[in-house]
Amino acid sequence: MGKQIQWETSLTVAKAKAKKEKKLVLMDFYNNL
Amino acid sequence: MGCQQLAAVTYPDPNVCFSVEKDFIPIQVDFNKNKALVKRFSVKWTPTIILFDADGNEHHRFIGFLPPEDFIAQLVLGKGKVEFDQDHFEQAMQCFQEILVRYPKADAAPEAQYLLGVTKYKAGHNPKELKLGLEALQRDYPNSEWTKKAQPYALIP
């Protein structure tokens, strides 16, 4: 099993991490239907 | 369907995983469960991928399934747009050139070629860069909408 993308679920956390790590935010809107 | 294909084909790809983790903090939002974010970002269809900076400014979005190479090319294009929007022209050019070298057949490539010409012009204020960009588009992507968009640059002496 290879490495998997570690998805955040909180936008606030994602933005804080992006700021701290000098990265961008990739937001994927999905549905399970 | 598109979301399931992204999850089954694109996201498990090692190169996609590397590209995402290198430059992005990824977040998934359930379209049916988070109506506040759906409304805030005006999302009407899934999958919708939005790239924004840490301050929340959106720079790029795309909808629908994409296979790994096209998906990565869109990520690099988005990164280039962020650099361009922040007037970091050298870094933006590196992103657009990366797409043209590594993913020349991706659908993002003609837009990258267009933006490369624009970025070179913005960096050096030489209008001939726009015309050179058009010539590259006419040569490599003659049927692209970006070639049409660059057509006025043919008038540059």
N, CA and C atoms of all chains as a GROMACS GRO file, in nm:
protein
  570
    1MET      N    1   0.086  -0.120   0.000
    1MET     CA    2   0.000   0.000   0.000
    1MET      C    3   0.089   0.124   0.000
    2GLY      N    4   0.073   0.212  -0.100
    2GLY     CA    5   0.155   0.331  -0.109
    2GLY      C    6   0.107   0.439  -0.014
    3LYS      N    7   0.179   0.549  -0.018
    3LYS     CA    8   0.141   0.662   0.065
    3LYS      C    9   0.009   0.720   0.017
    4GLN      N   10  -0.072   0.764   0.110
    4GLN     CA   11  -0.201   0.822   0.073
    4GLN      C   12  -0.206   0.969   0.112
    5ILE      N   13  -0.288   1.044   0.041
    5ILE     CA   14  -0.308   1.185   0.074
    5ILE      C   15  -0.376   1.194   0.210
    6GLN      N   16  -0.320   1.276   0.297
    6GLN     CA   17  -0.378   1.295   0.430
    6GLN      C   18  -0.470   1.416   0.428
    7TRP      N   19  -0.598   1.393   0.416
    7TRP     CA   20  -0.694   1.502   0.400
    7TRP      C   21  -0.730   1.564   0.534
    8GLU      N   22  -0.734   1.696   0.535
    8GLU     CA   23  -0.790   1.767   0.649
    8GLU      C   24  -0.942   1.772   0.632
    9THR      N   25  -1.011   1.798   0.741
    9THR     CA   26  -1.157   1.813   0.732
    9THR      C   27  -1.201   1.952   0.779
   10SER      N   28  -1.109   2.028   0.840
   10SER     CA   29  -1.142   2.161   0.890
   10SER      C   30  -1.071   2.267   0.806
   11LEU      N   31  -1.148   2.361   0.754
   11LEU     CA   32  -1.088   2.469   0.675
   11LEU      C   33  -0.998   2.556   0.762
   12THR      N   34  -1.039   2.580   0.885
   12THR     CA   35  -0.959   2.662   0.976
   12THR      C   36  -0.821   2.599   0.999
   13VAL      N   37  -0.822   2.467   1.023
   13VAL     CA   38  -0.696   2.395   1.044
   13VAL      C   39  -0.612   2.397   0.917
   14ALA      N   40  -0.677   2.375   0.804
   14ALA     CA   41  -0.604   2.371   0.676
   14ALA      C   42  -0.538   2.506   0.648
   15LYS      N   43  -0.609   2.615   0.672
   15LYS     CA   44  -0.552   2.748   0.646
   15LYS      C   45  -0.437   2.777   0.742
   16ALA      N   46  -0.451   2.736   0.868
   16ALA     CA   47  -0.345   2.759   0.966
   16ALA      C   48  -0.220   2.680   0.927
   17LYS      N   49  -0.240   2.555   0.886
   17LYS     CA   50  -0.127   2.473   0.844
   17LYS      C   51  -0.061   2.532   0.720
   18ALA      N   52  -0.144   2.580   0.626
   18ALA     CA   53  -0.091   2.638   0.502
   18ALA      C   54  -0.004   2.759   0.534
   19LYS      N   55  -0.050   2.839   0.628
   19LYS     CA   56   0.026   2.959   0.666
   19LYS      C   57   0.159   2.919   0.731
   20LYS      N   58   0.150   2.824   0.823
   20LYS     CA   59   0.270   2.782   0.897
   20LYS      C   60   0.372   2.714   0.805
   21GLU      N   61   0.323   2.632   0.713
   21GLU     CA   62   0.415   2.555   0.628
   21GLU      C   63   0.441   2.623   0.494
   22LYS      N   64   0.387   2.747   0.479
   22LYS     CA   65   0.403   2.824   0.354
   22LYS      C   66   0.358   2.741   0.234
   23LYS      N   67   0.239   2.686   0.245
   23LYS     CA   68   0.181   2.608   0.136
   23LYS      C   69   0.047   2.670   0.095
   24LEU      N   70  -0.013   2.613  -0.006
   24LEU     CA   71  -0.145   2.654  -0.052
   24LEU      C   72  -0.249   2.554  -0.002
   25VAL      N   73  -0.375   2.590  -0.012
   25VAL     CA   74  -0.483   2.500   0.027
   25VAL      C   75  -0.547   2.442  -0.098
   26LEU      N   76  -0.561   2.311  -0.101
   26LEU     CA   77  -0.633   2.242  -0.208
   26LEU      C   78  -0.763   2.191  -0.148
   27MET      N   79  -0.876   2.244  -0.194
   27MET     CA   80  -1.005   2.204  -0.140
   27MET      C   81  -1.082   2.122  -0.243
   28ASP      N   82  -1.119   2.003  -0.205
   28ASP     CA   83  -1.193   1.911  -0.294
   28ASP      C   84  -1.336   1.896  -0.242
   29PHE      N   85  -1.430   1.952  -0.317
   29PHE     CA   86  -1.572   1.929  -0.287
   29PHE      C   87  -1.615   1.800  -0.356
   30TYR      N   88  -1.664   1.705  -0.279
   30TYR     CA   89  -1.700   1.575  -0.334
   30TYR      C   90  -1.839   1.536  -0.285
   31ASN      N   91  -1.896   1.436  -0.352
   31ASN     CA   92  -2.016   1.374  -0.296
   31ASN      C   93  -2.006   1.224  -0.315
   32ASN      N   94  -2.075   1.153  -0.230
   32ASN     CA   95  -2.068   1.007  -0.231
   32ASN      C   96  -2.181   0.943  -0.309
   33LEU      N   97  -2.262   1.025  -0.376
   33LEU     CA   98  -2.379   0.968  -0.444
   33LEU      C   99  -2.341   0.913  -0.580
   34MET      N  100  -1.995   1.006  -0.980
   34MET     CA  101  -1.903   0.926  -1.062
   34MET      C  102  -1.762   0.987  -1.067
   35GLY      N  103  -1.756   1.118  -1.097
   35GLY     CA  104  -1.625   1.183  -1.106
   35GLY      C  105  -1.549   1.177  -0.975
   36CYS      N  106  -1.620   1.195  -0.865
   36CYS     CA  107  -1.555   1.190  -0.734
   36CYS      C  108  -1.499   1.052  -0.705
   37GLN      N  109  -1.578   0.950  -0.738
   37GLN     CA  110  -1.534   0.813  -0.714
   37GLN      C  111  -1.412   0.779  -0.800
   38GLN      N  112  -1.409   0.831  -0.923
   38GLN     CA  113  -1.295   0.806  -1.011
   38GLN      C  114  -1.170   0.878  -0.960
   39LEU      N  115  -1.188   1.001  -0.911
   39LEU     CA  116  -1.074   1.070  -0.851
   39LEU      C  117  -1.018   0.989  -0.736
   40ALA      N  118  -1.109   0.939  -0.650
   40ALA     CA  119  -1.067   0.864  -0.532
   40ALA      C  120  -1.002   0.731  -0.569
   41ALA      N  121  -1.051   0.670  -0.679
   41ALA     CA  122  -1.002   0.537  -0.716
   41ALA      C  123  -0.878   0.542  -0.803
   42VAL      N  124  -0.868   0.644  -0.888
   42VAL     CA  125  -0.762   0.648  -0.990
   42VAL      C  126  -0.656   0.754  -0.961
   43THR      N  127  -0.702   0.876  -0.935
   43THR     CA  128  -0.609   0.990  -0.931
   43THR      C  129  -0.540   1.005  -0.795
   44TYR      N  130  -0.619   1.007  -0.688
   44TYR     CA  131  -0.559   1.033  -0.557
   44TYR      C  132  -0.461   0.925  -0.510
   45PRO      N  133  -0.483   0.797  -0.545
   45PRO     CA  134  -0.385   0.696  -0.502
   45PRO      C  135  -0.254   0.700  -0.581
   46ASP      N  136  -0.250   0.773  -0.691
   46ASP     CA  137  -0.129   0.778  -0.775
   46ASP      C  138  -0.014   0.841  -0.695
   47PRO      N  139   0.101   0.772  -0.691
   47PRO     CA  140   0.213   0.824  -0.610
   47PRO      C  141   0.259   0.964  -0.651
   48ASN      N  142   0.255   0.994  -0.781
   48ASN     CA  143   0.299   1.128  -0.824
   48ASN      C  144   0.199   1.235  -0.784
   49VAL      N  145   0.070   1.201  -0.786
   49VAL     CA  146  -0.031   1.296  -0.740
   49VAL      C  147  -0.014   1.321  -0.591
   50CYS      N  148   0.004   1.212  -0.517
   50CYS     CA  149   0.022   1.224  -0.372
   50CYS      C  150   0.143   1.312  -0.341
   51PHE      N  151   0.253   1.290  -0.412
   51PHE     CA  152   0.374   1.370  -0.389
   51PHE      C  153   0.348   1.517  -0.421
   52SER      N  154   0.283   1.543  -0.536
   52SER     CA  155   0.258   1.681  -0.577
   52SER      C  156   0.167   1.754  -0.480
   53VAL      N  157   0.066   1.683  -0.430
   53VAL     CA  158  -0.026   1.745  -0.334
   53VAL      C  159   0.047   1.777  -0.205
   54GLU      N  160   0.120   1.678  -0.152
   54GLU     CA  161   0.183   1.697  -0.022
   54GLU      C  162   0.297   1.797  -0.026
   55LYS      N  163   0.360   1.812  -0.144
   55LYS     CA  164   0.474   1.904  -0.156
   55LYS      C  165   0.432   2.049  -0.141
   56ASP      N  166   0.320   2.084  -0.202
   56ASP     CA  167   0.285   2.226  -0.210
   56ASP      C  168   0.152   2.264  -0.147
   57PHE      N  169   0.074   2.166  -0.103
   57PHE     CA  170  -0.062   2.197  -0.059
   57PHE      C  171  -0.098   2.133   0.075
   58ILE      N  172  -0.191   2.197   0.143
   58ILE     CA  173  -0.262   2.133   0.253
   58ILE      C  174  -0.398   2.093   0.195
   59PRO      N  175  -0.423   1.962   0.181
   59PRO     CA  176  -0.546   1.918   0.117
   59PRO      C  177  -0.661   1.905   0.216
   60ILE      N  178  -0.779   1.944   0.172
   60ILE     CA  179  -0.898   1.932   0.256
   60ILE      C  180  -1.012   1.881   0.168
   61GLN      N  181  -1.088   1.786   0.220
   61GLN     CA  182  -1.206   1.737   0.148
   61GLN      C  183  -1.331   1.785   0.218
   62VAL      N  184  -1.427   1.829   0.138
   62VAL     CA  185  -1.554   1.880   0.190
   62VAL      C  186  -1.668   1.802   0.126
   63ASP      N  187  -1.753   1.743   0.210
   63ASP     CA  188  -1.869   1.669   0.160
   63ASP      C  189  -1.974   1.768   0.110
   64PHE      N  190  -2.000   1.763  -0.019
   64PHE     CA  191  -2.093   1.858  -0.083
   64PHE      C  192  -2.231   1.855  -0.018
   65ASN      N  193  -2.273   1.738   0.027
   65ASN     CA  194  -2.408   1.723   0.080
   65ASN      C  195  -2.418   1.754   0.229
   66LYS      N  196  -2.304   1.768   0.294
   66LYS     CA  197  -2.308   1.786   0.439
   66LYS      C  198  -2.258   1.922   0.485
   67ASN      N  199  -2.190   1.995   0.398
   67ASN     CA  200  -2.135   2.124   0.442
   67ASN      C  201  -2.186   2.235   0.351
   68LYS      N  202  -2.314   2.267   0.369
   68LYS     CA  203  -2.379   2.365   0.282
   68LYS      C  204  -2.319   2.505   0.298
   69ALA      N  205  -2.265   2.535   0.416
   69ALA     CA  206  -2.207   2.668   0.437
   69ALA      C  207  -2.088   2.691   0.344
   70LEU      N  208  -1.999   2.590   0.337
   70LEU     CA  209  -1.883   2.606   0.249
   70LEU      C  210  -1.923   2.597   0.101
   71VAL      N  211  -2.023   2.513   0.072
   71VAL     CA  212  -2.073   2.504  -0.066
   71VAL      C  213  -2.123   2.640  -0.113
   72LYS      N  214  -2.196   2.707  -0.025
   72LYS     CA  215  -2.250   2.840  -0.060
   72LYS      C  216  -2.137   2.944  -0.066
   73ARG      N  217  -2.049   2.939   0.033
   73ARG     CA  218  -1.941   3.038   0.040
   73ARG      C  219  -1.853   3.035  -0.086
   74PHE      N  220  -1.828   2.914  -0.139
   74PHE     CA  221  -1.742   2.902  -0.256
   74PHE      C  222  -1.821   2.883  -0.385
   75SER      N  223  -1.955   2.900  -0.376
   75SER     CA  224  -2.042   2.891  -0.495
   75SER      C  225  -2.017   2.762  -0.576
   76VAL      N  226  -2.015   2.653  -0.507
   76VAL     CA  227  -1.992   2.524  -0.573
   76VAL      C  228  -2.126   2.467  -0.619
   77LYS      N  229  -2.133   2.429  -0.746
   77LYS     CA  230  -2.258   2.380  -0.804
   77LYS      C  231  -2.247   2.236  -0.852
   78TRP      N  232  -2.125   2.183  -0.858
   78TRP     CA  233  -2.106   2.051  -0.917
   78TRP      C  234  -1.986   1.985  -0.851
   79THR      N  235  -1.986   1.854  -0.851
   79THR     CA  236  -1.870   1.784  -0.795
   79THR      C  237  -1.813   1.686  -0.898
   80PRO      N  238  -1.682   1.658  -0.890
   80PRO     CA  239  -1.588   1.722  -0.799
   80PRO      C  240  -1.553   1.864  -0.844
   81THR      N  241  -1.542   1.954  -0.749
   81THR     CA  242  -1.486   2.087  -0.773
   81THR      C  243  -1.360   2.099  -0.689
   82ILE      N  244  -1.251   2.135  -0.753
   82ILE     CA  245  -1.123   2.154  -0.684
   82ILE      C  246  -1.090   2.302  -0.686
   83ILE      N  247  -1.066   2.356  -0.567
   83ILE     CA  248  -1.033   2.499  -0.556
   83ILE      C  249  -0.897   2.513  -0.488
   84LEU      N  250  -0.812   2.597  -0.547
   84LEU     CA  251  -0.681   2.624  -0.489
   84LEU      C  252  -0.679   2.766  -0.436
   85PHE      N  253  -0.644   2.782  -0.311
   85PHE     CA  254  -0.633   2.918  -0.258
   85PHE      C  255  -0.516   2.930  -0.161
   86ASP      N  256  -0.479   3.056  -0.136
   86ASP     CA  257  -0.364   3.078  -0.048
   86ASP      C  258  -0.409   3.074   0.098
   87ALA      N  259  -0.311   3.088   0.187
   87ALA     CA  260  -0.340   3.074   0.330
   87ALA      C  261  -0.430   3.184   0.382
   88ASP      N  262  -0.442   3.294   0.308
   88ASP     CA  263  -0.532   3.401   0.348
   88ASP      C  264  -0.674   3.380   0.294
   89GLY      N  265  -0.693   3.272   0.219
   89GLY     CA  266  -0.826   3.241   0.169
   89GLY      C  267  -0.857   3.299   0.033
   90ASN      N  268  -0.760   3.355  -0.034
   90ASN     CA  269  -0.783   3.410  -0.168
   90ASN      C  270  -0.778   3.299  -0.273
   91GLU      N  271  -0.888   3.285  -0.347
   91GLU     CA  272  -0.893   3.182  -0.451
   91GLU      C  273  -0.812   3.225  -0.573
   92HIS      N  274  -0.736   3.128  -0.629
   92HIS     CA  275  -0.656   3.158  -0.747
   92HIS      C  276  -0.687   3.068  -0.866
   93HIS      N  277  -0.746   2.950  -0.839
   93HIS     CA  278  -0.769   2.857  -0.949
   93HIS      C  279  -0.873   2.755  -0.906
   94ARG      N  280  -0.959   2.714  -1.001
   94ARG     CA  281  -1.051   2.603  -0.972
   94ARG      C  282  -1.078   2.525  -1.100
   95PHE      N  283  -1.109   2.399  -1.082
   95PHE     CA  284  -1.149   2.317  -1.196
   95PHE      C  285  -1.250   2.213  -1.148
   96ILE      N  286  -1.333   2.168  -1.242
   96ILE     CA  287  -1.436   2.072  -1.206
   96ILE      C  288  -1.418   1.944  -1.288
   97GLY      N  289  -1.470   1.834  -1.233
   97GLY     CA  290  -1.471   1.708  -1.305
   97GLY      C  291  -1.347   1.623  -1.280
   98PHE      N  292  -1.362   1.496  -1.317
   98PHE     CA  293  -1.251   1.402  -1.302
   98PHE      C  294  -1.136   1.438  -1.397
   99LEU      N  295  -1.015   1.419  -1.350
   99LEU     CA  296  -0.896   1.428  -1.435
   99LEU      C  297  -0.803   1.312  -1.399
  100PRO      N  298  -0.742   1.248  -1.497
  100PRO     CA  299  -0.642   1.145  -1.468
  100PRO      C  300  -0.518   1.209  -1.406
  101PRO      N  301  -0.429   1.126  -1.350
  101PRO     CA  302  -0.317   1.181  -1.270
  101PRO      C  303  -0.235   1.292  -1.337
  102GLU      N  304  -0.190   1.271  -1.460
  102GLU     CA  305  -0.101   1.372  -1.520
  102GLU      C  306  -0.173   1.505  -1.541
  103ASP      N  307  -0.298   1.499  -1.586
  103ASP     CA  308  -0.374   1.623  -1.604
  103ASP      C  309  -0.404   1.690  -1.470
  104PHE      N  310  -0.428   1.608  -1.370
  104PHE     CA  311  -0.455   1.664  -1.237
  104PHE      C  312  -0.332   1.738  -1.185
  105ILE      N  313  -0.215   1.674  -1.198
  105ILE     CA  314  -0.091   1.739  -1.151
  105ILE      C  315  -0.066   1.868  -1.230
  106ALA      N  316  -0.090   1.862  -1.360
  106ALA     CA  317  -0.069   1.983  -1.442
  106ALA      C  318  -0.159   2.097  -1.393
  107GLN      N  319  -0.282   2.065  -1.354
  107GLN     CA  320  -0.372   2.169  -1.301
  107GLN      C  321  -0.319   2.225  -1.168
  108LEU      N  322  -0.261   2.138  -1.087
  108LEU     CA  323  -0.204   2.186  -0.960
  108LEU      C  324  -0.088   2.283  -0.986
  109VAL      N  325  -0.002   2.246  -1.081
  109VAL     CA  326   0.113   2.333  -1.112
  109VAL      C  327   0.064   2.464  -1.175
  110LEU      N  328  -0.039   2.454  -1.259
  110LEU     CA  329  -0.097   2.575  -1.318
  110LEU      C  330  -0.152   2.666  -1.208
  111GLY      N  331  -0.222   2.607  -1.114
  111GLY     CA  332  -0.276   2.686  -1.002
  111GLY      C  333  -0.166   2.750  -0.920
  112LYS      N  334  -0.062   2.674  -0.896
  112LYS     CA  335   0.052   2.729  -0.821
  112LYS      C  336   0.114   2.846  -0.897
  113GLY      N  337   0.126   2.830  -1.028
  113GLY     CA  338   0.178   2.939  -1.110
  113GLY      C  339   0.090   3.062  -1.104
  114LYS      N  340  -0.041   3.041  -1.102
  114LYS     CA  341  -0.134   3.155  -1.094
  114LYS      C  342  -0.120   3.228  -0.960
  115VAL      N  343  -0.098   3.152  -0.854
  115VAL     CA  344  -0.076   3.216  -0.724
  115VAL      C  345   0.047   3.305  -0.731
  116GLU      N  346   0.156   3.250  -0.784
  116GLU     CA  347   0.280   3.329  -0.796
  116GLU      C  348   0.258   3.451  -0.885
  117PHE      N  349   0.188   3.431  -0.995
  117PHE     CA  350   0.160   3.542  -1.087
  117PHE      C  351   0.078   3.650  -1.016
  118ASP      N  352  -0.027   3.608  -0.946
  118ASP     CA  353  -0.114   3.704  -0.878
  118ASP      C  354  -0.040   3.783  -0.770
  119GLN      N  355   0.067   3.722  -0.718
  119GLN     CA  356   0.145   3.790  -0.614
  119GLN      C  357   0.268   3.861  -0.672
  120ASP      N  358   0.270   3.874  -0.806
  120ASP     CA  359   0.380   3.941  -0.877
  120ASP      C  360   0.514   3.871  -0.858
  121HIS      N  361   0.511   3.742  -0.831
  121HIS     CA  362   0.635   3.663  -0.824
  121HIS      C  363   0.657   3.601  -0.962
  122PHE      N  364   0.704   3.684  -1.054
  122PHE     CA  365   0.703   3.642  -1.195
  122PHE      C  366   0.802   3.529  -1.225
  123GLU      N  367   0.919   3.532  -1.163
  123GLU     CA  368   1.017   3.425  -1.188
  123GLU      C  369   0.961   3.290  -1.146
  124GLN      N  370   0.900   3.287  -1.027
  124GLN     CA  371   0.843   3.160  -0.978
  124GLN      C  372   0.726   3.116  -1.064
  125ALA      N  373   0.644   3.214  -1.109
  125ALA     CA  374   0.532   3.181  -1.197
  125ALA      C  375   0.582   3.121  -1.327
  126MET      N  376   0.686   3.181  -1.384
  126MET     CA  377   0.740   3.129  -1.510
  126MET      C  378   0.791   2.986  -1.493
  127GLN      N  379   0.853   2.958  -1.379
  127GLN     CA  380   0.902   2.822  -1.354
  127GLN      C  381   0.786   2.722  -1.355
  128CYS      N  382   0.675   2.759  -1.296
  128CYS     CA  383   0.558   2.670  -1.293
  128CYS      C  384   0.505   2.646  -1.434
  129PHE      N  385   0.487   2.754  -1.510
  129PHE     CA  386   0.430   2.740  -1.645
  129PHE      C  387   0.526   2.660  -1.735
  130GLN      N  388   0.656   2.684  -1.718
  130GLN     CA  389   0.752   2.609  -1.799
  130GLN      C  390   0.754   2.461  -1.759
  131GLU      N  391   0.736   2.435  -1.630
  131GLU     CA  392   0.730   2.295  -1.584
  131GLU      C  393   0.617   2.219  -1.653
  132ILE      N  394   0.503   2.283  -1.667
  132ILE     CA  395   0.390   2.218  -1.734
  132ILE      C  396   0.426   2.189  -1.879
  133LEU      N  397   0.488   2.287  -1.946
  133LEU     CA  398   0.520   2.269  -2.089
  133LEU      C  399   0.625   2.161  -2.111
  134VAL      N  400   0.715   2.145  -2.014
  134VAL     CA  401   0.821   2.044  -2.029
  134VAL      C  402   0.771   1.906  -1.985
  135ARG      N  403   0.703   1.900  -1.871
  135ARG     CA  404   0.666   1.769  -1.814
  135ARG      C  405   0.530   1.719  -1.860
  136TYR      N  406   0.438   1.811  -1.890
  136TYR     CA  407   0.302   1.770  -1.927
  136TYR      C  408   0.253   1.844  -2.052
  137PRO      N  409   0.331   1.837  -2.162
  137PRO     CA  410   0.296   1.916  -2.281
  137PRO      C  411   0.163   1.874  -2.345
  138LYS      N  412   0.117   1.753  -2.316
  138LYS     CA  413  -0.009   1.707  -2.375
  138LYS      C  414  -0.128   1.730  -2.283
  139ALA      N  415  -0.104   1.782  -2.164
  139ALA     CA  416  -0.215   1.808  -2.071
  139ALA      C  417  -0.300   1.924  -2.121
  140ASP      N  418  -0.427   1.923  -2.084
  140ASP     CA  419  -0.516   2.031  -2.126
  140ASP      C  420  -0.475   2.164  -2.064
  141ALA      N  421  -0.398   2.159  -1.957
  141ALA     CA  422  -0.352   2.283  -1.892
  141ALA      C  423  -0.237   2.348  -1.970
  142ALA      N  424  -0.176   2.273  -2.061
  142ALA     CA  425  -0.054   2.322  -2.126
  142ALA      C  426  -0.076   2.449  -2.211
  143PRO      N  427  -0.180   2.454  -2.296
  143PRO     CA  428  -0.198   2.578  -2.374
  143PRO      C  429  -0.218   2.702  -2.286
  144GLU      N  430  -0.292   2.686  -2.177
  144GLU     CA  431  -0.310   2.800  -2.085
  144GLU      C  432  -0.175   2.838  -2.022
  145ALA      N  433  -0.095   2.736  -1.989
  145ALA     CA  434   0.037   2.763  -1.933
  145ALA      C  435   0.124   2.839  -2.033
  146GLN      N  436   0.114   2.800  -2.162
  146GLN     CA  437   0.192   2.870  -2.265
  146GLN      C  438   0.147   3.016  -2.277
  147TYR      N  439   0.016   3.036  -2.274
  147TYR     CA  440  -0.040   3.172  -2.281
  147TYR      C  441   0.012   3.255  -2.162
  148LEU      N  442  -0.002   3.196  -2.042
  148LEU     CA  443   0.037   3.270  -1.922
  148LEU      C  444   0.188   3.290  -1.914
  149LEU      N  445   0.265   3.201  -1.974
  149LEU     CA  446   0.410   3.219  -1.976
  149LEU      C  447   0.446   3.345  -2.055
  150GLY      N  448   0.381   3.362  -2.169
  150GLY     CA  449   0.405   3.484  -2.248
  150GLY      C  450   0.363   3.609  -2.172
  151VAL      N  451   0.248   3.600  -2.108
  151VAL     CA  452   0.198   3.715  -2.031
  151VAL      C  453   0.293   3.748  -1.915
  152THR      N  454   0.338   3.643  -1.849
  152THR     CA  455   0.426   3.663  -1.733
  152THR      C  456   0.560   3.722  -1.775
  153LYS      N  457   0.613   3.675  -1.887
  153LYS     CA  458   0.739   3.731  -1.937
  153LYS      C  459   0.721   3.879  -1.970
  154TYR      N  460   0.606   3.912  -2.028
  154TYR     CA  461   0.579   4.053  -2.058
  154TYR      C  462   0.570   4.134  -1.929
  155LYS      N  463   0.497   4.082  -1.831
  155LYS     CA  464   0.482   4.155  -1.705
  155LYS      C  465   0.616   4.174  -1.635
  156ALA      N  466   0.704   4.075  -1.650
  156ALA     CA  467   0.834   4.081  -1.582
  156ALA      C  468   0.928   4.180  -1.649
  157GLY      N  469   0.922   4.190  -1.781
  157GLY     CA  470   1.021   4.272  -1.851
  157GLY      C  471   0.964   4.385  -1.934
  158HIS      N  472   0.829   4.392  -1.944
  158HIS     CA  473   0.760   4.498  -2.020
  158HIS      C  474   0.802   4.502  -2.167
  159ASN      N  475   0.836   4.384  -2.219
  159ASN     CA  476   0.868   4.375  -2.361
  159ASN      C  477   0.750   4.310  -2.435
  160PRO      N  478   0.676   4.388  -2.514
  160PRO     CA  479   0.557   4.334  -2.581
  160PRO      C  480   0.587   4.218  -2.675
  161LYS      N  481   0.712   4.208  -2.720
  161LYS     CA  482   0.746   4.098  -2.811
  161LYS      C  483   0.728   3.961  -2.744
  162GLU      N  484   0.734   3.958  -2.610
  162GLU     CA  485   0.713   3.832  -2.539
  162GLU      C  486   0.571   3.780  -2.564
  163LEU      N  487   0.477   3.872  -2.578
  163LEU     CA  488   0.338   3.831  -2.605
  163LEU      C  489   0.329   3.769  -2.744
  164LYS      N  490   0.397   3.831  -2.839
  164LYS     CA  491   0.395   3.780  -2.976
  164LYS      C  492   0.467   3.644  -2.984
  165LEU      N  493   0.577   3.631  -2.913
  165LEU     CA  494   0.648   3.502  -2.910
  165LEU      C  495   0.559   3.394  -2.847
  166GLY      N  496   0.483   3.435  -2.746
  166GLY     CA  497   0.390   3.341  -2.684
  166GLY      C  498   0.285   3.294  -2.782
  167LEU      N  499   0.232   3.388  -2.860
  167LEU     CA  500   0.134   3.352  -2.964
  167LEU      C  501   0.196   3.255  -3.064
  168GLU      N  502   0.318   3.284  -3.106
  168GLU     CA  503   0.382   3.196  -3.205
  168GLU      C  504   0.401   3.055  -3.150
  169ALA      N  505   0.435   3.044  -3.024
  169ALA     CA  506   0.450   2.911  -2.961
  169ALA      C  507   0.314   2.841  -2.956
  170LEU      N  508   0.209   2.917  -2.925
  170LEU     CA  509   0.075   2.858  -2.922
  170LEU      C  510   0.033   2.811  -3.061
  171GLN      N  511   0.058   2.894  -3.162
  171GLN     CA  512   0.021   2.856  -3.299
  171GLN      C  513   0.096   2.731  -3.345
  172ARG      N  514   0.221   2.719  -3.299
  172ARG     CA  515   0.302   2.604  -3.337
  172ARG      C  516   0.260   2.477  -3.264
  173ASP      N  517   0.240   2.488  -3.132
  173ASP     CA  518   0.220   2.368  -3.050
  173ASP      C  519   0.074   2.337  -3.018
  174TYR      N  520  -0.011   2.439  -3.016
  174TYR     CA  521  -0.152   2.418  -2.979
  174TYR      C  522  -0.243   2.499  -3.072
  175PRO      N  523  -0.236   2.471  -3.203
  175PRO     CA  524  -0.307   2.556  -3.300
  175PRO      C  525  -0.459   2.560  -3.281
  176ASN      N  526  -0.516   2.455  -3.222
  176ASN     CA  527  -0.662   2.450  -3.207
  176ASN      C  528  -0.712   2.490  -3.069
  177SER      N  529  -0.624   2.542  -2.987
  177SER     CA  530  -0.662   2.577  -2.850
  177SER      C  531  -0.736   2.711  -2.844
  178GLU      N  532  -0.826   2.723  -2.748
  178GLU     CA  533  -0.892   2.852  -2.725
  178GLU      C  534  -0.789   2.957  -2.684
  179TRP      N  535  -0.677   2.914  -2.620
  179TRP     CA  536  -0.575   3.009  -2.575
  179TRP      C  537  -0.499   3.068  -2.692
  180THR      N  538  -0.494   2.993  -2.803
  180THR     CA  539  -0.434   3.047  -2.924
  180THR      C  540  -0.524   3.158  -2.980
  181LYS      N  541  -0.655   3.136  -2.974
  181LYS     CA  542  -0.748   3.242  -3.017
  181LYS      C  543  -0.735   3.364  -2.928
  182LYS      N  544  -0.725   3.340  -2.798
  182LYS     CA  545  -0.717   3.453  -2.704
  182LYS      C  546  -0.590   3.536  -2.725
  183ALA      N  547  -0.484   3.470  -2.772
  183ALA     CA  548  -0.357   3.540  -2.794
  183ALA      C  549  -0.350   3.605  -2.932
  184GLN      N  550  -0.451   3.581  -3.016
  184GLN     CA  551  -0.447   3.628  -3.156
  184GLN      C  552  -0.418   3.778  -3.169
  185PRO      N  553  -0.476   3.863  -3.082
  185PRO     CA  554  -0.447   4.008  -3.096
  185PRO      C  555  -0.299   4.042  -3.088
  186TYR      N  556  -0.219   3.956  -3.025
  186TYR     CA  557  -0.076   3.985  -3.013
  186TYR      C  558  -0.004   3.977  -3.147
  187ALA      N  559  -0.074   3.923  -3.248
  187ALA     CA  560  -0.014   3.920  -3.383
  187ALA      C  561   0.005   4.063  -3.436
  188LEU      N  562  -0.070   4.157  -3.381
  188LEU     CA  563  -0.062   4.297  -3.426
  188LEU      C  564   0.059   4.371  -3.368
  189ILE      N  565   0.125   4.307  -3.273
  189ILE     CA  566   0.242   4.372  -3.213
  189ILE      C  567   0.356   4.373  -3.316
  190PRO      N  568   0.416   4.489  -3.342
  190PRO     CA  569   0.521   4.496  -3.446
  190PRO      C  570   0.649   4.422  -3.405
   0.00000   0.00000   0.00000
